[in-house]
Amino acid sequence: MSFGTFYTHQPNPRSFAILAIAKGQGLKLDVVYADKGNAKNYEKLLTYNPLGQVPVFVGADGYVLTECIPIALYLTSQSDTTTLLGSSRRDYFNIQRWMSMANSDLLPAIGGVILPLIGKPLVVRKNSEDCLHAFHADCRLLETHLQKNKYLVGDQVTLADYFVVGMLVFAVMVFHKVLNVEYPRLMEWFEEVYEVPMFKEVAGELHLLDIQYPTLPEHEKVEVNGKHEGEPKKINGTSIEVA
């Protein structure tokens, strides 16, 4: 029996973790891809969320929930034995902290840099330079935290790890070279979480792209691990520009 219907786009970073959690919890979801190009499905989406935004969850009992964070928490909480919500009240709130950062700050910054590269307009009120700067600031925050911690919250994978990794997928596809140089611990954590079977089955194989990417302007370069962002670094003898 279906637990409910899940409206999303294909692909959608805000949905990766939710679908992975549903798979891991054994919750059957009827997934509806409601892009504007699919008029029938998009009209259905509008009946539940007049803003036309995804993801949206509609339970088998008629319960409607919008916004990715409450949906992720709701599905995760269906298991009485889950460890994905931490082992204490403080863990639970720390998990929400990282999810909120990824959703409100990290993903918009990533989108602000990548969308222009593929010819799509920005959906946030920032130019791509601002987004690039914000993206690196978030990566530094994650790198510093993960140098001292195995996972984002506690000593085992939680919902926060799946959620933030889901938000980072497209950034890693484009910026993998610079991320490996500047944020090695972040990438080590990303790869470990991404390879968890229930997550990878949803997100699919990670395809690393070999394309040009923007770099920070000279006046916005900051110190990272004792080096200036934007300095040419070498990987296996090949010089690259660090974004």
N, C-alpha and C positions, 0 to 999 in steps of 0.2 A: 504493500500500500504506500502511496506517495505521501511524504510528510508535507509537501507543499509545492508551489510553483515559484521558480526563481527567474526573474527578468534581468537580463544583462546584455552586454555586447560581446562580440567575439573578435579579438580578445579584449579583456578588460582587467587591468591590474588590481582594481578594487574587488574583484570577484575571485581571483585565484585562491586566496586563503579560505574563503567561505566555501567554495566547492571542494577544496581539499578536506576541510573539517567535516563536511557532510559525508564525503566518501569514507573518511576514517571512522566516523560515528555510525556508519551504516544507515544514514538518513537518505532515503530516496527523494530526489528533487526532480521535478519536471522543468527542464531548463528551456526558457524561451528567449531567443535572441531578438531583441526589440530595437534594432537600428532604425533610423528614420527611413532608410531605403525599403524596409519591410513595413508597408503601410498598415497591414492587418495587425501585426504584433505590436507596432508602435501605438496604435489606437488602444489596444488592450492595456498597454503600459500606462497611458494617460488616464485611464479610469482609476488607477491605483495611486499614481503620482502625477498630478497635473503639471509638474515641472518637467516631466519627460526624462528624468534622470534615473540612472541605474547605479547600483543594483536595487531591486525591490523584491521582497519576499512576501508571498501570499500563502498562508498556512492552509492545510486541508480543512481546518475549522473556520476559515474565513479571516483569521488574524492577519492584518497587513502591517508590514514593517518596512520603512525606508531607511536609507543611509547605511553604509557598509559596516561601521563599527557596531551599532546595536544588532544588526543581523548576524554578524560574526559571533558576538557574545551570546546571543539567543540560541543559535545552533549548537555552539560549544557547550552551553549549560544543560543541554538535553541529556547529557551523560552524568550520572551521579558519581562516577569513578574517574572522570577525566582529570588529568594533571595539567592540561593546557591552560587552565586559569590560575595556576600557581598553587602554593601550599599555605598561603596566609592572606589576610585581608590586604596587607601592604603589597604583596605580590600582585594581587588582583588590580589594584589601582596603578601600580607601576606598569602592568601590561597595557592598561588603557592609555597611560601616558605615551608609551612608544607608538601605539596604534594611532593616537591622535596626531603626534608629530609627523608620522609617515603620511597620513591622509591629508593634513591641512598644509604642510610645508614642503615635505620631501617630494611627493608626487607632482604637485603643481610646478615645482622648480624643474623637475625632470621633463615634464611636458613642455614647459616654456622653452627649453633648449632643443628638444627633439622634434616637436611639431613643425617648426619652420624648416627643418631639414627634409621633411617629407611633404612639404607644400601645404600644410594645414595651418589655419590661423590659431593664434594663441587663445586659450580659453580663460586665461587669468590676466589681470591688469598689470603685467610686467613685461618689459622687453626681454629679449633672450639673454642679454648680458646680466641683468639682475637675477634671472633664473639660474644662470650658470654659477654666479657667485653664491646664491642661496644653496644650490645643490652641493657645492664643495663644502660649505659651512656645515651642512647636515652630515656629509660624509665624514668630516673631521670629528663631529660629535659622536657618531657611531663608532668610528675607529678608536677614539680615546676610551669609550665605554667598554668596547669589546676587548681591548688590550688588558683590561682588568677583570673581565667577566667572560665565562664560557658562552653564555647566552644573554639575551637582553634582560631577562628576569630569572633569577635563580640559577640552579645548576642542571636544568633539563629544558628541553624545547617546550615553549609555551605558544599560545596563540599569537603573542606579540612577534615572535620570530617568523612564523608563517606570514603574518600580515605585512611586516616590513619587507621581507624578501619578495613578496608578491609585488609590492610597489616598486622595487628596484629592478625588476626583470628587464625592462626595456633599456634602462640606463646601463646595465651590465652588457647588454647586447651591443651598444654603441661605444661605450667608454671603457671597455674591459682592459685595454692596454694601460691607460693611465690609472685606473682603479687598482690594478695589480701592483703598480709601482708605488703609488702614494698611500694606498689604504690596504696593505696586505692582510691584516687581521680581519678587516671587514669582508674581504673577498673569501678568505678561508671560511668564515662563518656562513657567508652567503652560499657557498658551494655545498657545505655540509647540510644546511637546511633544505636547499633546493633538491638535493638527492634523496631526501626522505620519500619513499615510494608513493605515499598517498598524495604528496604535493606534486611530484614530478609527473604522475599519471594525469593530473589535471593541467599543469602548465606545459607539459610536453618537453621535447628536447630543447636545450638552450642553444640557439644559433648565434654565434658571435660574428658580428659584421666587421668588414674591413673597409670602413668609410672615413672620410675626413670629418673631424668634429671641431667645434669652436673652442678657442682658448680665451682665457681671461685677458682683458686689456692690461697694459703695463701698470697703470696706476692702481689696479685692484689686486695685484699679486700679493699674496701673504705668505708668511712662513708656515711650512708644513713639514714636520719632522726635520727641522733645521734647513730646509731647502725652499727656494722660492717656487711657487706654482708658476708654470709657464716655462721653466728652465727645460732645455732639451735633456731628456734622460735616455739611457741606453738599455735595451732589452736584447740580450744575445747579440750585442754588438751593433744593433740597429737603433739609430737615434730617433726619438719621437718627441713631439711637442706635447707637454703636459697641460691638460685643460684646467 
